[in-house]
Amino acid sequence: MGVPIRNRRGLVPVCGVELKSGEASDVNKGPEKVVIRRVEVVVNPLSGGAGPDAVAEAERILAEAGVTGSVRVPGDSGLEACLREALDTAPDLLAIVAGDGTARTGAEMAGPDGPLVAPLPGGTMNMLPGALYGARDWGTALADILADGVVKPVAGGEIEGRRFYVAAILGSPALWARARESARQGRLMFAIARARRALRDAFSGRLRFSLDGGARRKTGALVLMTPLVSSALNETDGCLEAAALDPSNALEVFRLGFHAAQGNWRADPAVDPGRCRRGRAWAAGRIPAVLDGEPTRLRAVADFRFLPVAFRALVPAPPMEPDA
């Protein structure tokens, strides 16, 4: 690694982003503040939370912040190609105003060594944006991080080469996500059919899993949560929370839902909480799963692991603590 050189503004360039002098050498002093010069914004106007004027709004925010860059909308080649084109320009920050799937893809493409990423709340569920920006709308979040943003290394998980940054659900309960997707698209009959299938399969399919090479176990579903959202983990724990959910009938499902609403779902008898750095899940057929809110299917045998730094996000600076 070369020796950082101060420029005339008293800033130290690191990986294309300027760190304020004195903060590059000692991360224990506090959040890593940055100065952003060039921003690429990818907007999906069709996503649920972007809004019809998202492109003009993003351009206005960039102009008011005094940064250069561009605002992109996917063309015929699709969202992933648009993200790749934005990353190829080597921006300091890639901001994404789209749904959960696009946010996860953009973060995965940037990785821990790429530019900073701002997965802004432009979708319907906004799982990752909600964990990073709270209740802010995407415009407020973008303006705040450009005015006073700090770097947040985000841990995550990886399962069969696919990354997640909030949570992954494995097993038959993940089929409910497909019913939700159909309802969101207005396909009522498909939603009803998929909901019936999810309820039918919820107690018939068994998932087997092993954590950190331990004993093989059976469950109805396995939930993997990252330190970003798990109240049982600190960011320094270096692992995933792995909760086995095994309700045996519809009544236990409703009881588990009630406990979840009360915030004490880990105390439910159908829940077996744990932790792991890696593990394996397998089933008789392909495993239904939900990664950060997006439904998918995994192979019948799926390996997963913890990622200490999956990507680097730009988030608002924490509020100043009052003097004692």
C-alpha positions in Angstrom: 0.0 0.0 0.0 1.4 3.4 -0.9 1.7 6.3 1.5 -1.3 8.7 1.3 -0.4 12.2 0.2 -2.2 15.3 1.4 -3.6 17.5 -1.2 -4.1 21.2 -1.0 -7.4 20.9 0.7 -5.9 18.9 3.6 -7.7 15.7 2.5 -6.3 12.2 2.0 -7.5 10.4 -1.2 -8.4 6.7 -0.4 -9.8 4.4 -3.1 -11.1 7.4 -5.1 -12.9 9.0 -2.2 -11.3 11.7 0.0 -11.1 11.0 3.7 -10.8 13.9 6.0 -7.2 14.3 7.3 -6.4 12.3 10.4 -9.3 9.8 10.1 -7.7 7.5 7.6 -5.1 6.1 10.0 -7.3 5.3 13.0 -10.8 4.0 12.4 -11.4 3.7 16.1 -11.7 7.4 16.4 -15.2 7.3 15.0 -17.2 7.1 11.7 -15.2 7.6 8.6 -16.3 10.9 7.0 -15.9 11.4 3.2 -16.0 14.1 0.6 -17.9 12.9 -2.5 -17.0 14.5 -5.8 -18.7 12.3 -8.4 -22.0 10.4 -8.1 -23.9 8.0 -10.4 -27.6 7.6 -9.6 -29.6 4.7 -11.1 -33.3 5.3 -10.9 -36.0 2.8 -11.7 -39.2 4.9 -12.3 -41.3 1.8 -12.3 -40.4 0.8 -8.7 -43.0 1.4 -6.0 -41.3 4.3 -4.1 -39.3 6.2 -6.7 -42.1 8.5 -8.0 -42.7 9.9 -11.5 -40.4 12.9 -10.9 -37.5 10.9 -9.5 -35.0 11.7 -12.3 -35.5 15.4 -12.0 -35.5 15.3 -8.2 -32.2 13.4 -8.2 -30.6 15.9 -10.6 -31.7 18.8 -8.4 -30.2 17.2 -5.3 -26.9 16.6 -7.0 -26.8 20.2 -8.3 -27.6 21.6 -4.8 -24.9 19.4 -3.3 -22.3 20.7 -5.8 -21.2 17.3 -7.0 -20.8 16.1 -10.6 -22.3 12.9 -12.0 -25.3 11.7 -13.9 -28.7 10.2 -13.3 -29.5 7.0 -15.3 -32.7 5.2 -16.2 -32.5 1.6 -17.4 -33.0 1.1 -21.1 -33.8 -2.1 -23.1 -30.8 -3.8 -21.7 -32.2 -3.8 -18.2 -31.3 -2.7 -14.7 -28.2 -4.8 -14.3 -26.6 -3.4 -17.4 -27.5 0.1 -16.3 -25.8 -0.6 -12.9 -22.7 -1.9 -14.7 -22.5 1.1 -16.9 -22.7 3.4 -13.9 -20.0 1.4 -12.1 -17.7 1.5 -15.1 -17.4 5.3 -14.8 -15.6 4.7 -11.4 -17.8 7.1 -9.3 -17.2 7.9 -5.7 -20.8 6.9 -4.9 -23.4 4.7 -6.6 -26.9 5.8 -5.5 -29.8 3.4 -6.3 -33.4 4.5 -6.3 -35.2 1.2 -6.9 -36.6 -1.9 -5.3 -35.0 -4.4 -3.0 -33.7 -6.7 -5.7 -31.9 -3.9 -7.5 -30.5 -2.5 -4.3 -29.1 -6.0 -3.5 -27.7 -6.4 -7.0 -26.0 -3.0 -7.0 -24.4 -3.6 -3.6 -23.2 -7.1 -4.7 -21.7 -5.7 -8.0 -19.8 -3.0 -6.1 -18.6 -5.3 -3.4 -16.2 -4.3 -0.5 -13.5 -2.9 -2.9 -15.8 -0.9 -5.2 -17.3 2.6 -4.7 -19.5 3.5 -1.9 -23.2 2.5 -2.3 -26.4 4.2 -1.2 -29.3 1.8 -1.7 -32.1 4.4 -1.3 -35.7 3.6 -0.4 -37.3 3.4 -3.9 -39.2 0.2 -3.6 -42.1 -1.1 -1.6 -40.6 -3.2 1.2 -37.2 -1.3 1.3 -35.6 -3.8 3.7 -31.9 -2.8 3.1 -32.7 0.9 2.7 -34.8 0.9 5.9 -32.0 -0.7 7.9 -29.5 2.0 6.7 -31.7 5.1 6.4 -34.6 4.5 8.8 -37.8 6.3 7.9 -36.2 8.8 5.5 -37.6 9.0 2.0 -35.0 8.6 -0.8 -34.6 12.3 -1.6 -34.0 13.2 2.1 -31.6 10.3 2.5 -29.6 11.3 -0.6 -29.4 15.0 0.4 -28.3 14.0 4.0 -25.5 11.7 2.9 -24.1 14.2 0.4 -24.1 16.9 3.0 -22.7 14.9 5.9 -22.2 11.3 5.0 -20.0 8.7 6.7 -18.8 5.3 5.6 -20.5 2.2 7.1 -18.9 -1.2 6.3 -21.9 -3.5 5.9 -21.6 -7.2 6.8 -23.7 -9.7 5.0 -24.2 -13.3 4.1 -23.7 -15.4 1.0 -25.6 -18.5 -0.1 -24.8 -20.3 -3.3 -23.0 -17.3 -4.6 -25.9 -14.9 -3.9 -25.5 -12.3 -1.3 -27.9 -10.9 1.3 -27.5 -7.9 3.6 -30.5 -8.1 5.8 -32.0 -11.6 6.1 -32.5 -14.8 4.2 -35.4 -17.2 4.7 -35.0 -20.8 3.6 -37.8 -23.4 3.5 -41.5 -23.6 2.7 -42.5 -20.4 4.5 -40.5 -18.5 1.8 -43.3 -19.5 -0.6 -45.5 -16.8 1.0 -43.2 -14.2 -0.7 -44.4 -15.4 -4.2 -48.0 -15.0 -3.1 -47.1 -11.5 -2.0 -45.5 -10.7 -5.3 -48.5 -11.8 -7.2 -50.8 -9.7 -5.0 -48.6 -6.7 -5.5 -48.7 -7.1 -9.3 -52.5 -7.3 -9.2 -52.7 -11.0 -10.1 -55.3 -11.9 -7.5 -56.0 -15.5 -8.7 -52.3 -16.3 -8.8 -51.9 -14.8 -5.3 -54.7 -17.0 -3.9 -53.3 -20.1 -5.6 -49.8 -19.4 -4.3 -51.1 -18.6 -0.8 -52.9 -22.0 -0.7 -49.8 -23.8 -1.9 -47.7 -22.0 0.8 -50.2 -23.0 3.5 -50.3 -26.6 2.2 -46.5 -26.9 2.0 -45.7 -25.2 5.3 -46.0 -28.3 7.3 -45.1 -31.0 4.7 -41.6 -30.0 3.5 -38.7 -30.5 5.9 -35.4 -28.6 5.7 -32.2 -30.1 7.1 -29.3 -28.0 8.1 -26.0 -27.9 9.9 -24.3 -24.9 11.5 -20.5 -24.6 11.6 -20.0 -28.3 10.9 -22.2 -29.3 13.9 -25.0 -31.9 14.2 -27.5 -32.3 11.4 -31.0 -31.0 12.3 -34.5 -30.7 10.9 -36.8 -27.7 10.8 -39.6 -26.1 8.9 -37.6 -23.0 8.0 -34.2 -21.4 8.7 -33.9 -17.6 9.0 -30.4 -16.1 8.7 -30.0 -12.5 9.9 -27.1 -10.2 9.6 -25.7 -7.9 12.3 -27.3 -5.0 10.5 -30.8 -6.0 11.7 -30.4 -8.7 14.4 -31.0 -7.4 17.9 -29.2 -10.5 19.2 -25.9 -9.5 17.5 -23.4 -6.8 17.8 -21.5 -5.7 14.7 -18.3 -7.0 16.3 -19.7 -10.6 16.8 -18.6 -11.7 13.3 -21.4 -14.1 12.6 -24.9 -14.5 11.4 -27.9 -15.2 13.6 -29.5 -18.5 12.5 -33.0 -19.1 13.9 -34.7 -22.4 13.1 -38.5 -22.0 12.9 -40.5 -25.1 13.3 -44.3 -24.6 13.8 -46.2 -27.8 13.5 -49.6 -26.5 12.6 -51.5 -23.3 11.7 -52.2 -22.5 15.3 -48.5 -22.4 16.1 -47.9 -20.2 13.0 -50.4 -17.6 14.4 -48.8 -17.8 17.8 -45.4 -17.2 16.3 -46.8 -14.3 14.4 -48.3 -12.8 17.6 -44.9 -13.1 19.3 -43.2 -11.5 16.4 -45.6 -8.6 16.6 -44.8 -8.2 20.3 -41.1 -8.2 19.5 -40.2 -11.4 21.5 -40.4 -14.0 18.7 -37.2 -15.7 19.9 -39.0 -16.8 23.1 -41.6 -18.7 21.1 -41.3 -22.5 21.7 -41.2 -23.1 17.9 -38.0 -21.0 17.6 -34.5 -22.3 18.2 -32.1 -19.3 17.9 -28.4 -19.8 17.2 -25.4 -18.3 15.6 -23.0 -19.4 12.8 -20.2 -18.3 10.5 -21.0 -20.9 7.9 -23.4 -23.7 7.3 -25.3 -26.0 4.9 -29.0 -26.6 4.2 -30.5 -29.3 2.1 -33.9 -30.7 1.1 -35.5 -33.3 -1.1 -35.8 -30.7 -4.0 -34.9 -27.1 -4.7 -35.2 -24.9 -1.7 -37.5 -21.9 -1.8 -35.9 -18.9 -0.3 -36.2 -15.2 0.2 -33.1 -13.0 0.1 -33.7 -9.5 1.4 -37.3 -9.6 0.4 -36.8 -11.1 -3.1 -38.1 -14.7 -3.7 -35.8 -17.2 -5.4 -35.0 -21.0 -5.6 -31.8 -22.5 -4.4 -30.3 -25.9 -5.3 -31.3 -28.9 -3.1 -28.0 -28.5 -1.2 -27.0 -24.9 -0.4 -23.9 -23.7 1.5 -24.0 -20.3 3.2 -21.4 -18.2 5.0 -20.9 -14.9 6.8 -19.2 -12.0 5.0 -17.4 -9.5 7.4 -17.5 -6.7 4.9 -19.9 -7.2 1.9 -19.9 -3.6 0.7 -19.4 -0.1 2.0 -22.5 2.1 2.4 -22.7 5.9 2.7 -25.0 6.8 5.5 -26.0 9.9 7.4 -23.6 10.9 10.2 -24.9 10.0 13.6 -26.2 12.8 15.8 -23.7 14.5 18.0 -23.8 13.4 21.6 -24.5 16.2 24.1 -21.5 17.2 26.3 -21.5 15.6 29.7 
